């Protein structure tokens, strides 16, 4: 009968030790050997000198208490290194020098056999703790690096715990249910198979599959690693922060938000995997692919719905202000009007949805801004053609004021139709603001590309990014001096050619463009007009080509405007595939806003059409209600009033 004693383990804190059959006692939890207690009931012929003769020659069974050593020897540590958890206090007292066992393994194994419960308990605990550490690191990075409110730290904990409770990961039936589900997926008669190989001591299901792999796959399906990013975005949304899924994903790809390389810090905090969890930390906590923007937002809404969390709408004011600043547009003029449209319409698309096919909430925010700017600046066609046909006069008009723009509009009435009523100064000021807005959007379009500034500067920054994020934790299996020498030679070759290319670029930039200067000095008015026409035709051709790539069709400016102050609603036509016919003014505005929101131009256009349809429905309902005749059967009091 195996004897057990109650004694506190110095490594894991367990209070149960079991006789290993070799005169020593081992912890039932971590398998570490007790250094201050031995069993002396052995044969005299088997006695040998251990630690200066602490064994006695007595044949009766007794426990010999020896003074507790101050530190654990390196030989004993190497015997149990794979089974012990690396805690901070344990690391301070022990250092592994790589020395193997000093005693033959024939005298008895230093590791006790692990049970079914030991395996699934350790795998579940390590996975849950690892994901929790990842969420904590992401919240800390959001607060320290991106000035997010510290309120998110207090919100992340309850959301995470409620998710664990809903998924029932910590229930006693979880492990058995995962095994039964893996066996039930096989159709037909189940053929029993015996496990073979080095993993035959681990638990397996009836099909011979490793239970360790089944449990890990079950945890990954119930709580996938992208849940950490979804919870980080969800707490920012609940805290009313202007943080979008585009920000979370961008920071994760850049490595500023711990995600792809978070497994290194997780292993530092949790220690290396014990023997009861034969899955490496990189395999368990390193994502193999990134999550899409739409999936990130829908996953956050899905988590909120599962735990019963009622979400508010997005912070329209903060997000819209941020978009306008990114576009370099006047916030003080556009934002108040857009906020009134938002309060009046209150579209449901501003709430997070767990549907992967619904338009993102940021598309609805940008749609409100587009409709507001079209109303404020009367962007219904004809104004961009004025910019392309007389670009030089427009630049002088911007410098001199609104009066010059009115003169331009009168000189080129065929290209610019004014739909506004009132005085000439008001009409000129409105046209001037619209032309200036379109010119800003056209110039900013090429600057709005999403760039990863930290590692896209030069090759050295990119290589450092690959080392720290993409290939984090990967090192050569052995030191190869020849490979290191080749890498250094290639790097020196790159640096020398880079320096030579920069010198050649400076030389080319220092040359004087004499031919261009002569053309500007000697060219007359006819040459300038011809140049403007060529530039206008080139710009129009480039715009049509860009519209064609996105399945948009160019509509020329209106000549005979039948309705003054009319807001044009565009539609889409299906001819095999959807085609969209729009004016140049609207397309310039649409593509810039779509680039800021990081969505496709057609997706942005569909969002605008949906919001315009909602506004039309609200207006028709209000008109119907106002047109209803008040009934006559009032009481005397109401009739008097």
N, C-alpha and C positions, 0 to 999 in steps of 0.2 A: 504494500500500500504506500502510495506516495505521500510523504509528510509535507505539511504546510506550516509555516510559521508566520506570524504577524509582525512585520518589521517595516519601517519606512524606507523606501528606496531613495537613494541620494540623487538619482538621475531624473526619474519621472514623478516621484512622490507617491507611488503606489505602496500599499501596506501589506502586500501578500507576496511571500516567497515560497518556492517549491523546491523539493530535493531533486537535484539533477541526476542522482545515481552515481556520481563520481566524487562524493564527499563535499561538494559545494552546493550552495543554494542560489537560485536564480529568480529574478523578478518575474512575476506572471504576466506583466504588461509589456515591458521593454526587453526582457531577457538579460539584463545586466547582472553580473555576479556580485554577491555579497562578500565584502572583503574582511569583515570582522566576525564571521561565524562560519564554522566548518563542522562536518560530521566525522567523528573519529572512530566510528564503528566499522572498521575495515580490517582485513587480514594483516597479520604482522609482516608477512612476506611482501605485501604490496606497499608497505610504508616506504616513503622516501623523504628526503629532507626538503621541506618547503619553508621558505622564509625563515631560515635559521632554526628549524626543528620545532615547529609549533604543533606537529602531530605527536600524540602520545602513543605508547605501546599497549595501552589498555584495550581489552576486547569488549568491554561494555560500552553501550551506545551513550554518548554524552555530547553536549555542545560545548565547545571550547571558545570562550570569548577572548579575543585578542585586541590589543589597543588599536583604535581606529586610526588608520594612516591619514596623514595630512593631505596627500594627493594620490590619485590612482596611477599606477605604474603605466608606462607606455606600452608594455607587452599586453597587459590586460585591456587597455583601451583599443589596441589594434584588433583584438579578438572580437569585440562587440561594436566596432565603428559603424557597420552597416545597419545595425538595429537600434542604435541610440538616436534620440532626437537632439538636434543642436540648439540648445538654449543658450542664452547669453552668459549665465553664470557658469555653465558647463564649459563653454569655449574659453573662459578666462582661466580655468583651472587645468585644462588639458590641451596638449598639443600633439597632433599625430605626426610621427616621423616616418610613417610608411613601413615600419618593421612588421613582418608577418608573425604568425603564432610561433612561440618558442617551444610549445609542447605538441606532440603528435595528436592528431584528431582521433586516434584509435582509443584513447583513454576516456572518451565521452564527448559528446557535442556540447559546445558552449551556447548553442541557440536552441531554445525550446520550440516545439512545433506550434505553428499558428493555427488558429481556428477559423471557421467560416465567419464568425462575428468580428474577429480581429481585422480581417481583410476589408469587409465592406464598411466597418465603422471608421477605419483610418482613411480609406479612399474618400468617403463622404465628407468627413471632417476636414481633410486637407483641401478638397475642392471648394467647399463652402467658405473656408477661411481665406483661400487664395483670391476668390472673386471679391470677397469683402475687402481685402487689402487693396485690390485694384480700384475699387470704388473710392476708398478713402484717399488713395494717392491722386486720383483724378480730381476729387473735390478740393484737395489741398492745392493742386496746381491751378485750378480755376480761381481760387481766392488769391493766391500769391502772385501769379503771373498775369492774370487777366482782369484783376480788380472786381471780381464778382463778389456779391454780398456774402459774408460768412454765414448767413442764415442757411445756406444750402447744406452746410455740414450737419446741422441739426435735423434737416429734412431727410437726408439720405438714409439715416439709420432706421427710422420707422418704416420707410418705404421698403427697404431691403428686408427687414424682418417680417413684414406683412407678406412680401412675395414668397419668402421661405415657408411661412405658415400656409399659404394658399397652395403651393406646389406639393406640400406634405413630404418634403425631402427628408426631414428628420424623423419621420414616423417609423415604427418598428417593422411595418409591412413593406417598406420601400424595396429592400433588397430582394425579398422573395417575389414580389410583383415583377421586378425587372427580369429576374430569371425566368419566371413563368411566361412572360410576354415574349422573350427571346425564343423559347421552345415552341410557343403556339404559332409562330410565324411560318413554321415549316409545314407544308401541306403533305398529306398522305401519312403513311406509317413512319414512325420515328425509329431510326436505327441507332441503337445505343453504341457508343464508341468510348474506348478507354483513352484517357489523356496520356501522351507520351512526351518525351523530351525533358528539358530542364524545368518545365513548368508543371510537371505532373503532380507535385505536392500542393499546388494551388487548387482552390475549388473550381469545378467546371459544371456546366449544365449537361443535360442528357445527350446533347449533340456533340459534346467534346469541346465546346467553345469555352475560353477562359472567362470565368465570372468577373475577373478584374476588368477586362475589356468591356463586358456587358454593362457593368455598373458605371464605368466612366462614360460610355456612350449614353446611358440613361440620364446621367447628370448633365451632360452637354446638351441634350435635347430639352430637358426641363428648364435649365438655367444656362443658356448659351453665353459665351464670353461677351458678345455684343450687348448683353444686358447691362454691363457696366457703363458703356457709353450712353445707353438709353436712359438709365437711372440718372446719370450726370446731367443729361439734357432735361430730363423730367423735373429735377429739383430746381434747375435754373428757370424753367417755365413756371413752376409753382411760385417761385420767389419773384416773379415779374421782371426778370432780367432780359435784356435785349440780346440773348444768345440764341443763335439759330443752329439747326442741324449742320448747315454748311460750315459753321465755325468749329463745332465739335469734331467733325470728320477731318477738316483741314489741320487742326492742331494735333489730332491723333496721327495723321500721316507725317507731319513734320517732327514728331517725337516730343513735342512740348506737353502733350497730354499722355500720361503713361498708359500705353495699351499694347503696342507690338513688342516692346522690350520690357514690359512690366514684370515678366517672369523672373528676371534677374533680381529685382528687389524683393519679389515674393519669396524666393529661395533664401535670401538673406534673413528675412523675418521669420519664416517658418522652418528653416533648416532644410537639409537634404531629405529626400523621401526615405522613410524607414523601410524595413524589410516587408512589412505588411502592406505597403503601397508601392508595388514594383512598376511605377509609372514615373518617368522623368518629369521634372518641373517644366521644361520647355515644351514637352508634348502635351502637358495638361493645361498650360496657361499661355501658350503662344498661338495667336490667331494665324490661320493659314490663308485667310483672305479678308479683305475689308468689307464693310457693310455699306450698302447704298444709302443715299440721302433719304429717299422715300421710305426705305425699310427702317431707318433709324427713327424717323418721326412716328411711323405707324407702330413700331415696337414700344416706344414710350407710351403712346396712347393705349396700347394693348395691356401693358403692365398696370397702368392706372385703372383700367376697367376691371381687371382681374381682382385687384385689391380693394375695389370699391371707392376709389379716390375721384371725387368730382373736380374736374379741371376747369379753370377759367379760360377765357379766350386769350389770344396772344396779346402782348403789350403793344397795341397798334401805334401809339404815340412814339414810343422809344424806337421801334423798328422802322417806322416810316421816316422819322428824323434821321436815323442812321443811313437809310437808303438815299435820301435827298443830299446829305453831306457827301456821300460817296459819288454821287453824280455831279457834284459842284453846282447845285441848283439853289435858288433862294428859299431857305427853309421858312423864314418869317412870312412869306407871301403864300406859299403853297400849303404848308402844314395845317394852318387853322381851317382852311376851306376843306381839306381832305378829312380832317377830324370831324367836321360837321356831316360830311357824307357818310362817314363811318358810324356816327351816332344815330343817324337817321335810318340807315339801311340795316345795320347789325347782321351781316351775313353769317350764316352758320359755318361757312368755310374757314372762319377765323378760329375755330375750335379744332384741337387735334383729333384726328380720326385714326382708328386702327385698321382702316382699309388701305391696301397697297395700291389701289387703282384710283383713288380720289386725288384731286389736285392738292399739292402741299399748301399749308397755310400761308407761307410767304408769297405765293402766287396771288392770293386774294388781297394781301396787303399792297402789293405792287399794282394790282388791277385798280384799286381805289385811287392810287396816286396817278395812274395813267388817265383815268376818266376825269379826275379833277384838273389835271394840266390841260387836257383837251378842251375843257369848258373855259378855263381861265384864259388861255392863249388862242382860242379859236383855231385849233389845229384840225382843219377839215379839208386840206389840200390846197396847193398853190404857193405856199410860202417857201418850201425848200427849193423849188425851181427858181425863185427870185435870188436865193443865195448862190446857186450854181451858175446863174447867168450873169450876175453882176457882183462877183465876190469882192473885187477891189473897191467898188463904191460902197459896199456894205461895211468894209473895214474902216473906211473914212467916216461913215455915218456913225459907227459905234464910238469913234473918238470925239466927234463933234456934238453928238446928241441926237435926240429924237427928231429934230426938225429936218435933218438931212435925210433920214429914212423916209419921211413923208414925201420929200421931193423925188426920191428914187421910185417910190411906189407910183407917183403920178407920171414920171417919164416912161415907166415900163408897165403900163396898165394891162397889157396883154398877158403878162406873166404873173401878175399879183392882183387877185380880186379881193376887195375889202368888203366883208359882210357886216361890218359894224355900223350902227347908226350914231348920230351925234355930230359933234364938231370935228373939224379936220385935225386938230391937235390930238384929240382923244384917239382918233383912228390911226394917226401916225404913231402915237405912243404904243398902242396895242400891237401894231405890226412890228415895231421896233423890238418890243419884248419877245414876241414870238420868234422873230428872226434870230435874236440873240440866244434864245433858248435852244433852237435847233442847231445853231452853230456850236454851242457848248457840247451838246449831245454828240454831234458828229465828230468833234475833236477828241472827246473823252472816250469814244467807242474803242479806239485802238489801245487805250491805256487801262481798260477795265478788265483785262485778262487776269485770271487767278494765277498768281505767281507764288512760289514757295521761296521766299527771299533768302532764308537762312542757308539752304544748300544748293541754290541755283546760281550763286554768284560765280563760282569757279570750280574747277575740278577737285581741288583740295577740300573744299567744303562739302562737295558731294561724296567724296570718298569717306570723309569723316562721318557723314550722315549714314552711309551704308554700313560702316563699322559699328556705330552706336545703336542704330535702329533696325535696319534691314537684316543685317547678319549679326545681330547682337548675340554674344555668348559663343560664337563660333571661333575656334582657334585651331591651328594646324596640329595634327596628331603628334608630330615630332618636329624638332628644330631642324630646318633645312637651310644651311648657310648659303648654298648655291642659289636657292630661290630668293632669299633676302637680297643677295647681291644683284640678281637680275631685276628685282623690283626697284632697287635704288638706281640702277643704270637707266631704267625706263623713266623714272621720275625726273632724273637730271636731264634726260633728253627732252622731256615735255617742258620743263621749266626754261631751258635754253631757247626752244622754238617759240614759246609763249612770249619771252622777252623780245625776241627778234620781230615777232608779228606786231607787238605793241609799238616798237620803234618805227616800223614801216607805216603803221596807221597814223602816227603823229606826223610823219613826213607828208603823207597825202593830205591830211587835214590842214597843213600849213600852207598849201599852195593857194594862190589867188585866182578865183574864177573870173578871168579877164573877159572871156567871151560873153558871159552872162551880164557883166557890167556894161560892155559896149552895146548889147542889145537893149538894155534898159535906158541907156543914155541917148542912143541914136534913134530908137524906135518912135514912130509917130503915133497919132491917135488911131489911125487905121490898123496899124500893127497890134496895138493894145486891144482894140475891139475884136480883132480876129483871134488873138490869144485867149480872150475871155470866152469867145464862142467855142473854141476848141476845148478849153478846160470844162466848160459847161457840158458839152457833149460827152467828154470823157467821164465826168462825174456821174452823169445820167446813165451811161453805159455800165459803169461799175456798179451802180445801185441796182439796175435791172438784173445784172448777173448775180448779185448777192441775193436779190429777192427770188430769182429762179432756183437757186440752190436750196432755199427753204420752202419751195412750192408756193411762193407768193407771186401775184400778177400785178404789174404796175398800172395804175389808173392815172391818166393825165389830169391836169387841173381843170376844174369846172369853168366854163365860159359864161353860160347863162344860168346864173343862180336863181332858182325859182323861189326859194325860201330863205329869208334873211334870218340870221342867228340860228341856223339849224344845225343840230348835232347829228352827224352822219353815223349810222350804225352799219357796220360791215357784216357780211355774211360769208359763209364758205360753201363752195360748190363741189360736189363729188362727181368726178369724171374718172372712174377707176380708182383714183386716190383723191384726197381732199385738196382743193386749190383755194387760195385766199386772195381776193382782189382788194387792194387797199391803195390809198394815196401815199406819196413819198413822205409827207409830214408824219403820218401815223406810223409808218414803218421805221423811220429814224428814231422816233420815241420808243417804239416797241422793242426794237433789237437792243438798245442800250439798257432799258429796264430789265429785259430778259437776261442780259449778261451779268448784271449786278445780282439778280436773284438766283443766278446759276441754274437756269432752266432753258429748255429749248424755246426758240422764238414761237413756234406753233403752239406749244403748251401755254406760253404766256398769252397768246392771242385767244386761245380757247377760254382761259380764265377771264379775260376782259369781256368776251362775248357773254359768258355766264353772268358776270356781274351787271352788265348792261341790261340783260334780260330781267334780272331781279329788280333793277330800278324801274324798268318799264312796267312791271307788274305792280309795284308799289304805287306808282303814279296813277295807273288805271283804277286801282282800288280806291285811292283817295278821291279821284274825280267822280267815281261812282257814288261814294258816300256823300260827297258834297252836293251831288245832283239830286239826291233823294228829296222828295217833297215831304215837308213836315206834316204829320197828320193833324186833323182838325179836332179830334175828340179829346181835347184837353179839359182838365178841370177848370173851374172858374178862376182859381188862383193863378194857374199857369197862363190862362188866356189873358188875364189882366196884366201879367208881367210882360 
